[in-house]
Amino acid sequence: MIRSELVQKIADENPHLYHRDVERIVNTIFEEIVGAMARGDRVELRGFGAFSVKKREARIGRNPRTGESVSVGEKHVPFFKAGKLLRDRLNGG
Amino acid sequence: MTRKTVTRMDLGEAVVREVGLSRNESAQLVESVLQHMSDALVREKSVKISSFGTFSVRDKAARIGRNPKTGEEVPIHPRRVMTFRPSHLMKARVATGNRQG
């Protein structure tokens, strides 16, 4: 499934809404999640899963081609953990 | 900076602000979006949201695990796990937004 198919499903269920408004609604939801993580917040959607930000410590990396050492600064990366309900559903629960 | 936990309610509020629907209807729309994504993952194992990321379902083979406390061998049954691969845009925004504390 891709974003446009998701929008279409929601639009089909809500014939009273303009298609472009459904697009805005779906975009708002994803934008809110990214915005929260950009602030360092956690997004917890019970049953579906949780988005959080993980810190990666600074480390000395290596250029695999030349073997040269390079320092890699500390950084933050997005992380998602599936919720129990969804995990169980995937396994036929 | 205090860390906050964003929930369904906050996503619903964002929809209220953006489109001006009622709180109740907005909450239901958030729920529908999550429901359709879950259904699609169960059905077709992949949900790709451009500029957000890709959720995919992978099959894991059975293996022998071990109870780390007792050393006892336990069979781990084949199962499905879900992974999320963030888009470059999400990675960039999370990295920039959290830079230096």
N, CA and C atoms of all chains as a GROMACS GRO file, in nm:
protein
  582
    1MET      N    1   0.084  -0.119   0.000
    1MET     CA    2   0.000   0.000   0.000
    1MET      C    3   0.088   0.125   0.000
    2ILE      N    4   0.050   0.222  -0.078
    2ILE     CA    5   0.124   0.348  -0.078
    2ILE      C    6   0.032   0.461  -0.032
    3ARG      N    7   0.090   0.577  -0.008
    3ARG     CA    8   0.015   0.689   0.049
    3ARG      C    9  -0.115   0.717  -0.026
    4SER      N   10  -0.109   0.720  -0.160
    4SER     CA   11  -0.229   0.753  -0.237
    4SER      C   12  -0.339   0.649  -0.221
    5GLU      N   13  -0.300   0.523  -0.202
    5GLU     CA   14  -0.401   0.418  -0.182
    5GLU      C   15  -0.467   0.432  -0.044
    6LEU      N   16  -0.386   0.473   0.052
    6LEU     CA   17  -0.439   0.497   0.186
    6LEU      C   18  -0.539   0.612   0.182
    7VAL      N   19  -0.503   0.720   0.112
    7VAL     CA   20  -0.592   0.836   0.097
    7VAL      C   21  -0.722   0.791   0.031
    8GLN      N   22  -0.713   0.709  -0.073
    8GLN     CA   23  -0.830   0.663  -0.145
    8GLN      C   24  -0.925   0.584  -0.055
    9LYS      N   25  -0.868   0.496   0.028
    9LYS     CA   26  -0.952   0.417   0.120
    9LYS      C   27  -1.028   0.506   0.216
   10ILE      N   28  -0.958   0.605   0.271
   10ILE     CA   29  -1.023   0.696   0.366
   10ILE      C   30  -1.129   0.779   0.292
   11ALA      N   31  -1.098   0.821   0.170
   11ALA     CA   32  -1.193   0.899   0.091
   11ALA      C   33  -1.319   0.817   0.061
   12ASP      N   34  -1.300   0.690   0.027
   12ASP     CA   35  -1.416   0.602  -0.003
   12ASP      C   36  -1.508   0.589   0.118
   13GLU      N   37  -1.449   0.586   0.237
   13GLU     CA   38  -1.530   0.570   0.359
   13GLU      C   39  -1.596   0.700   0.402
   14ASN      N   40  -1.547   0.811   0.349
   14ASN     CA   41  -1.598   0.942   0.392
   14ASN      C   42  -1.640   1.026   0.272
   15PRO      N   43  -1.749   0.983   0.205
   15PRO     CA   44  -1.791   1.053   0.082
   15PRO      C   45  -1.827   1.200   0.104
   16HIS      N   46  -1.851   1.240   0.230
   16HIS     CA   47  -1.885   1.380   0.256
   16HIS      C   48  -1.762   1.471   0.259
   17LEU      N   49  -1.642   1.413   0.254
   17LEU     CA   50  -1.520   1.495   0.256
   17LEU      C   51  -1.462   1.509   0.115
   18TYR      N   52  -1.410   1.626   0.087
   18TYR     CA   53  -1.340   1.645  -0.041
   18TYR      C   54  -1.214   1.561  -0.041
   19HIS      N   55  -1.181   1.510  -0.159
   19HIS     CA   56  -1.060   1.428  -0.173
   19HIS      C   57  -0.937   1.505  -0.125
   20ARG      N   58  -0.931   1.634  -0.160
   20ARG     CA   59  -0.812   1.711  -0.121
   20ARG      C   60  -0.805   1.730   0.031
   21ASP      N   61  -0.921   1.732   0.099
   21ASP     CA   62  -0.919   1.743   0.245
   21ASP      C   63  -0.871   1.612   0.307
   22VAL      N   64  -0.910   1.499   0.247
   22VAL     CA   65  -0.863   1.371   0.298
   22VAL      C   66  -0.710   1.365   0.285
   23GLU      N   67  -0.660   1.416   0.173
   23GLU     CA   68  -0.515   1.422   0.153
   23GLU      C   69  -0.450   1.506   0.263
   24ARG      N   70  -0.510   1.620   0.293
   24ARG     CA   71  -0.455   1.707   0.398
   24ARG      C   72  -0.457   1.638   0.534
   25ILE      N   73  -0.566   1.564   0.560
   25ILE     CA   74  -0.579   1.494   0.688
   25ILE      C   75  -0.468   1.390   0.703
   26VAL      N   76  -0.451   1.308   0.599
   26VAL     CA   77  -0.350   1.202   0.604
   26VAL      C   78  -0.210   1.264   0.617
   27ASN      N   79  -0.185   1.370   0.539
   27ASN     CA   80  -0.055   1.435   0.547
   27ASN      C   81  -0.029   1.495   0.685
   28THR      N   82  -0.134   1.554   0.743
   28THR     CA   83  -0.121   1.614   0.876
   28THR      C   84  -0.078   1.510   0.979
   29ILE      N   85  -0.138   1.392   0.971
   29ILE     CA   86  -0.106   1.286   1.068
   29ILE      C   87   0.042   1.250   1.058
   30PHE      N   88   0.091   1.228   0.936
   30PHE     CA   89   0.232   1.190   0.922
   30PHE      C   90   0.325   1.306   0.958
   31GLU      N   91   0.282   1.426   0.921
   31GLU     CA   92   0.364   1.544   0.951
   31GLU      C   93   0.376   1.563   1.103
   32GLU      N   94   0.267   1.538   1.173
   32GLU     CA   95   0.267   1.553   1.319
   32GLU      C   96   0.366   1.455   1.384
   33ILE      N   97   0.370   1.334   1.328
   33ILE     CA   98   0.462   1.232   1.383
   33ILE      C   99   0.607   1.273   1.359
   34VAL      N  100   0.637   1.317   1.237
   34VAL     CA  101   0.775   1.358   1.207
   34VAL      C  102   0.813   1.480   1.291
   35GLY      N  103   0.719   1.576   1.301
   35GLY     CA  104   0.744   1.698   1.379
   35GLY      C  105   0.775   1.665   1.524
   36ALA      N  106   0.699   1.571   1.581
   36ALA     CA  107   0.720   1.532   1.720
   36ALA      C  108   0.860   1.473   1.737
   37MET      N  109   0.899   1.384   1.646
   37MET     CA  110   1.032   1.322   1.657
   37MET      C  111   1.142   1.424   1.636
   38ALA      N  112   1.117   1.523   1.552
   38ALA     CA  113   1.219   1.627   1.529
   38ALA      C  114   1.240   1.709   1.657
   39ARG      N  115   1.135   1.715   1.743
   39ARG     CA  116   1.148   1.784   1.872
   39ARG      C  117   1.206   1.692   1.979
   40GLY      N  118   1.224   1.565   1.944
   40GLY     CA  119   1.275   1.469   2.042
   40GLY      C  120   1.165   1.398   2.118
   41ASP      N  121   1.041   1.422   2.080
   41ASP     CA  122   0.928   1.357   2.148
   41ASP      C  123   0.908   1.214   2.098
   42ARG      N  124   0.835   1.139   2.179
   42ARG     CA  125   0.801   1.002   2.146
   42ARG      C  126   0.656   1.002   2.100
   43VAL      N  127   0.621   0.917   2.006
   43VAL     CA  128   0.482   0.909   1.959
   43VAL      C  129   0.433   0.768   1.987
   44GLU      N  130   0.334   0.759   2.075
   44GLU     CA  131   0.288   0.627   2.115
   44GLU      C  132   0.146   0.603   2.066
   45LEU      N  133   0.130   0.507   1.976
   45LEU     CA  134  -0.001   0.476   1.921
   45LEU      C  135  -0.035   0.333   1.961
   46ARG      N  136  -0.100   0.320   2.076
   46ARG     CA  137  -0.132   0.190   2.134
   46ARG      C  138  -0.194   0.095   2.033
   47GLY      N  139  -0.143  -0.025   2.029
   47GLY     CA  140  -0.197  -0.125   1.937
   47GLY      C  141  -0.123  -0.124   1.805
   48PHE      N  142  -0.080  -0.004   1.760
   48PHE     CA  143  -0.008   0.006   1.633
   48PHE      C  144   0.142   0.001   1.656
   49GLY      N  145   0.190   0.091   1.738
   49GLY     CA  146   0.334   0.093   1.766
   49GLY      C  147   0.379   0.226   1.819
   50ALA      N  148   0.508   0.240   1.842
   50ALA     CA  149   0.561   0.364   1.898
   50ALA      C  150   0.682   0.411   1.819
   51PHE      N  151   0.684   0.541   1.791
   51PHE     CA  152   0.798   0.603   1.725
   51PHE      C  153   0.880   0.674   1.831
   52SER      N  154   1.010   0.656   1.827
   52SER     CA  155   1.094   0.728   1.922
   52SER      C  156   1.225   0.766   1.856
   53VAL      N  157   1.304   0.844   1.928
   53VAL     CA  158   1.431   0.891   1.875
   53VAL      C  159   1.542   0.825   1.956
   54LYS      N  160   1.636   0.765   1.887
   54LYS     CA  161   1.749   0.702   1.957
   54LYS      C  162   1.876   0.779   1.930
   55LYS      N  163   1.957   0.789   2.036
   55LYS     CA  164   2.082   0.862   2.023
   55LYS      C  165   2.192   0.766   1.985
   56ARG      N  166   2.269   0.802   1.885
   56ARG     CA  167   2.387   0.723   1.848
   56ARG      C  168   2.508   0.802   1.894
   57GLU      N  169   2.588   0.743   1.982
   57GLU     CA  170   2.706   0.812   2.034
   57GLU      C  171   2.809   0.838   1.924
   58ALA      N  172   2.891   0.939   1.947
   58ALA     CA  173   3.001   0.967   1.855
   58ALA      C  174   3.096   0.848   1.855
   59ARG      N  175   3.156   0.818   1.742
   59ARG     CA  176   3.247   0.704   1.736
   59ARG      C  177   3.353   0.729   1.629
   60ILE      N  178   3.457   0.647   1.636
   60ILE     CA  179   3.558   0.654   1.531
   60ILE      C  180   3.520   0.552   1.425
   61GLY      N  181   3.487   0.602   1.306
   61GLY     CA  182   3.452   0.511   1.197
   61GLY      C  183   3.573   0.490   1.108
   62ARG      N  184   3.553   0.408   1.009
   62ARG     CA  185   3.663   0.381   0.918
   62ARG      C  186   3.613   0.384   0.775
   63ASN      N  187   3.687   0.443   0.688
   63ASN     CA  188   3.653   0.437   0.547
   63ASN      C  189   3.684   0.295   0.501
   64PRO      N  190   3.583   0.219   0.464
   64PRO     CA  191   3.606   0.077   0.433
   64PRO      C  192   3.698   0.059   0.312
   65ARG      N  193   3.703   0.159   0.226
   65ARG     CA  194   3.787   0.144   0.108
   65ARG      C  195   3.934   0.170   0.140
   66THR      N  196   3.960   0.277   0.215
   66THR     CA  197   4.098   0.314   0.240
   66THR      C  198   4.149   0.271   0.377
   67GLY      N  199   4.055   0.235   0.468
   67GLY     CA  200   4.096   0.196   0.603
   67GLY      C  201   4.127   0.315   0.692
   68GLU      N  202   4.112   0.432   0.635
   68GLU     CA  203   4.138   0.558   0.706
   68GLU      C  204   4.037   0.581   0.820
   69SER      N  205   4.082   0.631   0.936
   69SER     CA  206   3.990   0.661   1.046
   69SER      C  207   3.921   0.795   1.023
   70VAL      N  208   3.791   0.797   1.054
   70VAL     CA  209   3.718   0.923   1.047
   70VAL      C  210   3.633   0.934   1.172
   71SER      N  211   3.623   1.054   1.228
   71SER     CA  212   3.540   1.064   1.347
   71SER      C  213   3.397   1.092   1.303
   72VAL      N  214   3.303   1.014   1.360
   72VAL     CA  215   3.161   1.029   1.328
   72VAL      C  216   3.097   1.091   1.451
   73GLY      N  217   3.032   1.205   1.433
   73GLY     CA  218   2.972   1.276   1.547
   73GLY      C  219   2.849   1.206   1.601
   74GLU      N  220   2.809   1.247   1.721
   74GLU     CA  221   2.686   1.195   1.782
   74GLU      C  222   2.568   1.230   1.691
   75LYS      N  223   2.472   1.140   1.680
   75LYS     CA  224   2.352   1.175   1.601
   75LYS      C  225   2.228   1.106   1.655
   76HIS      N  226   2.114   1.153   1.609
   76HIS     CA  227   1.985   1.097   1.653
   76HIS      C  228   1.914   1.035   1.534
   77VAL      N  229   1.861   0.916   1.556
   77VAL     CA  230   1.793   0.846   1.446
   77VAL      C  231   1.652   0.805   1.488
   78PRO      N  232   1.559   0.804   1.390
   78PRO     CA  233   1.422   0.761   1.420
   78PRO      C  234   1.416   0.610   1.443
   79PHE      N  235   1.325   0.568   1.531
   79PHE     CA  236   1.309   0.427   1.560
   79PHE      C  237   1.161   0.395   1.577
   80PHE      N  238   1.121   0.277   1.529
   80PHE     CA  239   0.980   0.236   1.544
   80PHE      C  240   0.974   0.096   1.602
   81LYS      N  241   0.886   0.078   1.698
   81LYS     CA  242   0.864  -0.054   1.754
   81LYS      C  243   0.717  -0.088   1.738
   82ALA      N  244   0.688  -0.200   1.674
   82ALA     CA  245   0.549  -0.240   1.651
   82ALA      C  246   0.479  -0.270   1.783
   83GLY      N  247   0.352  -0.237   1.789
   83GLY     CA  248   0.271  -0.263   1.908
   83GLY      C  249   0.232  -0.410   1.918
   84LYS      N  250   0.192  -0.449   2.038
   84LYS     CA  251   0.162  -0.590   2.064
   84LYS      C  252   0.045  -0.639   1.978
   85LEU      N  253  -0.059  -0.557   1.969
   85LEU     CA  254  -0.178  -0.597   1.894
   85LEU      C  255  -0.143  -0.626   1.748
   86LEU      N  256  -0.065  -0.537   1.688
   86LEU     CA  257  -0.029  -0.554   1.547
   86LEU      C  258   0.064  -0.674   1.530
   87ARG      N  259   0.159  -0.689   1.622
   87ARG     CA  260   0.251  -0.804   1.616
   87ARG      C  261   0.171  -0.935   1.624
   88ASP      N  262   0.075  -0.938   1.713
   88ASP     CA  263  -0.008  -1.059   1.727
   88ASP      C  264  -0.091  -1.084   1.602
   89ARG      N  265  -0.143  -0.976   1.544
   89ARG     CA  266  -0.222  -0.992   1.421
   89ARG      C  267  -0.139  -1.047   1.307
   90LEU      N  268  -0.014  -1.001   1.298
   90LEU     CA  269   0.075  -1.048   1.192
   90LEU      C  270   0.102  -1.197   1.206
   91ASN      N  271   0.093  -1.245   1.330
   91ASN     CA  272   0.119  -1.386   1.355
   91ASN      C  273  -0.009  -1.466   1.370
   92GLY      N  274  -0.112  -1.417   1.307
   92GLY     CA  275  -0.238  -1.489   1.303
   92GLY      C  276  -0.320  -1.482   1.430
   93GLY      N  277  -0.287  -1.387   1.520
   93GLY     CA  278  -0.358  -1.373   1.648
   93GLY      C  279  -0.485  -1.293   1.636
   94MET      N  280   1.506   2.086   2.778
   94MET     CA  281   1.388   2.054   2.696
   94MET      C  282   1.318   1.931   2.755
   95THR      N  283   1.189   1.942   2.784
   95THR     CA  284   1.119   1.826   2.839
   95THR      C  285   1.064   1.740   2.727
   96ARG      N  286   1.084   1.612   2.741
   96ARG     CA  287   1.032   1.517   2.642
   96ARG      C  288   0.885   1.491   2.669
   97LYS      N  289   0.811   1.483   2.562
   97LYS     CA  290   0.668   1.465   2.573
   97LYS      C  291   0.630   1.337   2.497
   98THR      N  292   0.518   1.279   2.532
   98THR     CA  293   0.469   1.166   2.454
   98THR      C  294   0.346   1.210   2.376
   99VAL      N  295   0.355   1.197   2.246
   99VAL     CA  296   0.245   1.235   2.159
   99VAL      C  297   0.156   1.111   2.141
  100THR      N  298   0.025   1.132   2.148
  100THR     CA  299  -0.069   1.019   2.138
  100THR      C  300  -0.169   1.043   2.025
  101ARG      N  301  -0.258   0.947   2.008
  101ARG     CA  302  -0.370   0.960   1.913
  101ARG      C  303  -0.443   1.092   1.930
  102MET      N  304  -0.461   1.131   2.057
  102MET     CA  305  -0.535   1.253   2.085
  102MET      C  306  -0.466   1.374   2.022
  103ASP      N  307  -0.333   1.380   2.032
  103ASP     CA  308  -0.259   1.492   1.972
  103ASP      C  309  -0.270   1.492   1.820
  104LEU      N  310  -0.268   1.371   1.761
  104LEU     CA  311  -0.282   1.363   1.615
  104LEU      C  312  -0.422   1.412   1.576
  105GLY      N  313  -0.522   1.374   1.654
  105GLY     CA  314  -0.659   1.418   1.631
  105GLY      C  315  -0.668   1.571   1.638
  106GLU      N  316  -0.603   1.629   1.740
  106GLU     CA  317  -0.604   1.775   1.756
  106GLU      C  318  -0.542   1.844   1.635
  107ALA      N  319  -0.435   1.784   1.583
  107ALA     CA  320  -0.368   1.841   1.466
  107ALA      C  321  -0.463   1.841   1.346
  108VAL      N  322  -0.543   1.735   1.335
  108VAL     CA  323  -0.641   1.727   1.225
  108VAL      C  324  -0.750   1.834   1.245
  109VAL      N  325  -0.794   1.854   1.371
  109VAL     CA  326  -0.893   1.957   1.402
  109VAL      C  327  -0.840   2.093   1.356
  110ARG      N  328  -0.715   2.124   1.391
  110ARG     CA  329  -0.655   2.253   1.355
  110ARG      C  330  -0.640   2.270   1.204
  111GLU      N  331  -0.603   2.162   1.138
  111GLU     CA  332  -0.573   2.171   0.994
  111GLU      C  333  -0.700   2.180   0.909
  112VAL      N  334  -0.799   2.097   0.941
  112VAL     CA  335  -0.916   2.088   0.854
  112VAL      C  336  -1.045   2.141   0.917
  113GLY      N  337  -1.041   2.164   1.049
  113GLY     CA  338  -1.160   2.220   1.114
  113GLY      C  339  -1.277   2.125   1.126
  114LEU      N  340  -1.249   1.994   1.132
  114LEU     CA  341  -1.356   1.898   1.157
  114LEU      C  342  -1.377   1.888   1.308
  115SER      N  343  -1.483   1.820   1.349
  115SER     CA  344  -1.507   1.805   1.492
  115SER      C  345  -1.400   1.715   1.553
  116ARG      N  346  -1.384   1.728   1.684
  116ARG     CA  347  -1.287   1.647   1.756
  116ARG      C  348  -1.315   1.498   1.737
  117ASN      N  349  -1.442   1.466   1.748
  117ASN     CA  350  -1.485   1.328   1.737
  117ASN      C  351  -1.454   1.269   1.599
  118GLU      N  352  -1.490   1.344   1.495
  118GLU     CA  353  -1.466   1.294   1.360
  118GLU      C  354  -1.315   1.285   1.331
  119SER      N  355  -1.240   1.382   1.380
  119SER     CA  356  -1.095   1.380   1.360
  119SER      C  357  -1.032   1.258   1.426
  120ALA      N  358  -1.078   1.228   1.546
  120ALA     CA  359  -1.025   1.111   1.617
  120ALA      C  360  -1.056   0.984   1.539
  121GLN      N  361  -1.177   0.979   1.482
  121GLN     CA  362  -1.213   0.860   1.404
  121GLN      C  363  -1.129   0.846   1.278
  122LEU      N  364  -1.094   0.961   1.217
  122LEU     CA  365  -1.011   0.956   1.097
  122LEU      C  366  -0.870   0.906   1.130
  123VAL      N  367  -0.816   0.950   1.243
  123VAL     CA  368  -0.684   0.903   1.285
  123VAL      C  369  -0.689   0.751   1.304
  124GLU      N  370  -0.797   0.706   1.368
  124GLU     CA  371  -0.814   0.563   1.392
  124GLU      C  372  -0.823   0.487   1.259
  125SER      N  373  -0.899   0.541   1.163
  125SER     CA  374  -0.913   0.474   1.032
  125SER      C  375  -0.779   0.461   0.962
  126VAL      N  376  -0.699   0.567   0.970
  126VAL     CA  377  -0.568   0.564   0.904
  126VAL      C  378  -0.484   0.450   0.964
  127LEU      N  379  -0.480   0.442   1.097
  127LEU     CA  380  -0.400   0.336   1.161
  127LEU      C  381  -0.456   0.198   1.129
  128GLN      N  382  -0.589   0.190   1.125
  128GLN     CA  383  -0.654   0.063   1.096
  128GLN      C  384  -0.622   0.015   0.954
  129HIS      N  385  -0.632   0.106   0.858
  129HIS     CA  386  -0.602   0.068   0.719
  129HIS      C  387  -0.456   0.030   0.701
  130MET      N  388  -0.368   0.099   0.773
  130MET     CA  389  -0.226   0.064   0.762
  130MET      C  390  -0.202  -0.076   0.821
  131SER      N  391  -0.264  -0.104   0.935
  131SER     CA  392  -0.249  -0.236   0.997
  131SER      C  393  -0.303  -0.345   0.905
  132ASP      N  394  -0.424  -0.321   0.851
  132ASP     CA  395  -0.486  -0.420   0.762
  132ASP      C  396  -0.395  -0.448   0.642
  133ALA      N  397  -0.340  -0.340   0.584
  133ALA     CA  398  -0.254  -0.355   0.466
  133ALA      C  399  -0.128  -0.434   0.500
  134LEU      N  400  -0.075  -0.412   0.621
  134LEU     CA  401   0.046  -0.486   0.661
  134LEU      C  402   0.017  -0.635   0.674
  135VAL      N  403  -0.099  -0.667   0.729
  135VAL     CA  404  -0.137  -0.807   0.744
  135VAL      C  405  -0.160  -0.869   0.606
  136ARG      N  406  -0.226  -0.793   0.518
  136ARG     CA  407  -0.266  -0.841   0.386
  136ARG      C  408  -0.151  -0.847   0.286
  137GLU      N  409  -0.078  -0.736   0.272
  137GLU     CA  410   0.021  -0.732   0.165
  137GLU      C  411   0.164  -0.705   0.214
  138LYS      N  412   0.181  -0.702   0.345
  138LYS     CA  413   0.316  -0.696   0.405
  138LYS      C  414   0.396  -0.571   0.380
  139SER      N  415   0.338  -0.469   0.320
  139SER     CA  416   0.417  -0.349   0.298
  139SER      C  417   0.330  -0.223   0.292
  140VAL      N  418   0.372  -0.119   0.359
  140VAL     CA  419   0.306   0.010   0.351
  140VAL      C  420   0.415   0.115   0.330
  141LYS      N  421   0.408   0.183   0.214
  141LYS     CA  422   0.509   0.284   0.180
  141LYS      C  423   0.447   0.421   0.183
  142ILE      N  424   0.494   0.505   0.271
  142ILE     CA  425   0.444   0.641   0.278
  142ILE      C  426   0.559   0.732   0.235
  143SER      N  427   0.544   0.792   0.117
  143SER     CA  428   0.653   0.872   0.064
  143SER      C  429   0.688   0.986   0.159
  144SER      N  430   0.815   1.016   0.168
  144SER     CA  431   0.874   1.118   0.256
  144SER      C  432   0.849   1.091   0.405
  145PHE      N  433   0.794   0.975   0.439
  145PHE     CA  434   0.779   0.935   0.579
  145PHE      C  435   0.864   0.810   0.604
  146GLY      N  436   0.826   0.701   0.539
  146GLY     CA  437   0.904   0.578   0.554
  146GLY      C  438   0.827   0.457   0.506
  147THR      N  439   0.890   0.341   0.518
  147THR     CA  440   0.830   0.216   0.471
  147THR      C  441   0.819   0.117   0.586
  148PHE      N  442   0.698   0.064   0.605
  148PHE     CA  443   0.677  -0.043   0.702
  148PHE      C  444   0.676  -0.173   0.623
  149SER      N  445   0.750  -0.273   0.668
  149SER     CA  446   0.741  -0.400   0.598
  149SER      C  447   0.743  -0.516   0.696
  150VAL      N  448   0.687  -0.627   0.650
  150VAL     CA  449   0.675  -0.745   0.733
  150VAL      C  450   0.771  -0.850   0.679
  151ARG      N  451   0.850  -0.909   0.768
  151ARG     CA  452   0.946  -1.010   0.726
  151ARG      C  453   0.917  -1.142   0.798
  152ASP      N  454   0.941  -1.251   0.728
  152ASP     CA  455   0.925  -1.383   0.789
  152ASP      C  456   1.056  -1.424   0.852
  153LYS      N  457   1.050  -1.469   0.977
  153LYS     CA  458   1.170  -1.518   1.045
  153LYS      C  459   1.159  -1.670   1.058
  154ALA      N  460   1.268  -1.736   1.031
  154ALA     CA  461   1.270  -1.882   1.039
  154ALA      C  462   1.272  -1.929   1.185
  155ALA      N  463   1.235  -2.054   1.206
  155ALA     CA  464   1.240  -2.113   1.339
  155ALA      C  465   1.387  -2.128   1.379
  156ARG      N  466   1.417  -2.116   1.508
  156ARG     CA  467   1.554  -2.139   1.553
  156ARG      C  468   1.551  -2.184   1.698
  157ILE      N  469   1.664  -2.234   1.741
  157ILE     CA  470   1.672  -2.276   1.880
  157ILE      C  471   1.723  -2.160   1.964
  158GLY      N  472   1.642  -2.119   2.059
  158GLY     CA  473   1.685  -2.012   2.150
  158GLY      C  474   1.731  -2.073   2.281
  159ARG      N  475   1.773  -1.987   2.371
  159ARG     CA  476   1.824  -2.036   2.498
  159ARG      C  477   1.777  -1.941   2.607
  160ASN      N  478   1.726  -1.997   2.712
  160ASN     CA  479   1.692  -1.914   2.827
  160ASN      C  480   1.822  -1.868   2.890
  161PRO      N  481   1.851  -1.739   2.886
  161PRO     CA  482   1.984  -1.693   2.932
  161PRO      C  483   2.006  -1.719   3.081
  162LYS      N  484   1.898  -1.729   3.156
  162LYS     CA  485   1.913  -1.751   3.300
  162LYS      C  486   1.945  -1.897   3.332
  163THR      N  487   1.872  -1.989   3.267
  163THR     CA  488   1.888  -2.131   3.303
  163THR      C  489   1.975  -2.207   3.202
  164GLY      N  490   1.999  -2.146   3.085
  164GLY     CA  491   2.079  -2.216   2.984
  164GLY      C  492   1.999  -2.320   2.907
  165GLU      N  493   1.873  -2.330   2.942
  165GLU     CA  494   1.782  -2.426   2.881
  165GLU      C  495   1.752  -2.392   2.734
  166GLU      N  496   1.750  -2.491   2.647
  166GLU     CA  497   1.717  -2.466   2.506
  166GLU      C  498   1.566  -2.460   2.488
  167VAL      N  499   1.522  -2.359   2.412
  167VAL     CA  500   1.379  -2.347   2.383
  167VAL      C  501   1.361  -2.324   2.234
  168PRO      N  502   1.267  -2.394   2.172
  168PRO     CA  503   1.245  -2.369   2.030
  168PRO      C  504   1.176  -2.234   2.011
  169ILE      N  505   1.223  -2.156   1.913
  169ILE     CA  506   1.154  -2.032   1.876
  169ILE      C  507   1.085  -2.061   1.743
  170HIS      N  508   0.954  -2.048   1.743
  170HIS     CA  509   0.875  -2.083   1.626
  170HIS      C  510   0.893  -1.981   1.514
  171PRO      N  511   0.870  -2.022   1.389
  171PRO     CA  512   0.876  -1.923   1.281
  171PRO      C  513   0.773  -1.814   1.309
  172ARG      N  514   0.806  -1.689   1.280
  172ARG     CA  515   0.714  -1.580   1.310
  172ARG      C  516   0.735  -1.466   1.212
  173ARG      N  517   0.643  -1.372   1.218
  173ARG     CA  518   0.654  -1.253   1.132
  173ARG      C  519   0.690  -1.135   1.220
  174VAL      N  520   0.783  -1.054   1.171
  174VAL     CA  521   0.817  -0.932   1.244
  174VAL      C  522   0.800  -0.812   1.151
  175MET      N  523   0.777  -0.698   1.214
  175MET     CA  524   0.755  -0.578   1.135
  175MET      C  525   0.875  -0.485   1.151
  176THR      N  526   0.919  -0.428   1.040
  176THR     CA  527   1.029  -0.333   1.049
  176THR      C  528   0.985  -0.200   0.987
  177PHE      N  529   1.049  -0.095   1.030
  177PHE     CA  530   1.020   0.037   0.975
  177PHE      C  531   1.150   0.097   0.926
  178ARG      N  532   1.150   0.140   0.800
  178ARG     CA  533   1.267   0.206   0.745
  178ARG      C  534   1.231   0.351   0.720
  179PRO      N  535   1.288   0.443   0.800
  179PRO     CA  536   1.252   0.583   0.782
  179PRO      C  537   1.304   0.639   0.650
  180SER      N  538   1.231   0.734   0.593
  180SER     CA  539   1.275   0.798   0.469
  180SER      C  540   1.395   0.887   0.499
  181HIS      N  541   1.466   0.926   0.394
  181HIS     CA  542   1.580   1.017   0.412
  181HIS      C  543   1.534   1.148   0.473
  182LEU      N  544   1.414   1.192   0.431
  182LEU     CA  545   1.362   1.318   0.483
  182LEU      C  546   1.339   1.308   0.634
  183MET      N  547   1.280   1.198   0.680
  183MET     CA  548   1.256   1.182   0.824
  183MET      C  549   1.388   1.177   0.899
  184LYS      N  550   1.483   1.101   0.846
  184LYS     CA  551   1.615   1.091   0.912
  184LYS      C  552   1.679   1.228   0.925
  185ALA      N  553   1.671   1.305   0.816
  185ALA     CA  554   1.734   1.437   0.815
  185ALA      C  555   1.667   1.529   0.916
  186ARG      N  556   1.533   1.526   0.921
  186ARG     CA  557   1.462   1.615   1.014
  186ARG      C  558   1.486   1.576   1.159
  187VAL      N  559   1.491   1.446   1.186
  187VAL     CA  560   1.515   1.400   1.323
  187VAL      C  561   1.658   1.434   1.365
  188ALA      N  562   1.753   1.419   1.272
  188ALA     CA  563   1.893   1.450   1.303
  188ALA      C  564   1.910   1.599   1.329
  189THR      N  565   1.853   1.682   1.241
  189THR     CA  566   1.867   1.826   1.256
  189THR      C  567   1.795   1.877   1.381
  190GLY      N  568   1.674   1.829   1.401
  190GLY     CA  569   1.593   1.876   1.514
  190GLY      C  570   1.652   1.842   1.650
  191ASN      N  571   1.727   1.732   1.659
  191ASN     CA  572   1.780   1.689   1.789
  191ASN      C  573   1.927   1.723   1.807
  192ARG      N  574   1.983   1.796   1.711
  192ARG     CA  575   2.125   1.830   1.718
  192ARG      C  576   2.156   1.908   1.846
  193GLN      N  577   2.264   1.872   1.912
  193GLN     CA  578   2.311   1.946   2.032
  193GLN      C  579   2.201   1.951   2.138
  194GLY      N  580   2.165   1.834   2.193
  194GLY     CA  581   2.063   1.828   2.298
  194GLY      C  582   1.930   1.835   2.235
   0.00000   0.00000   0.00000
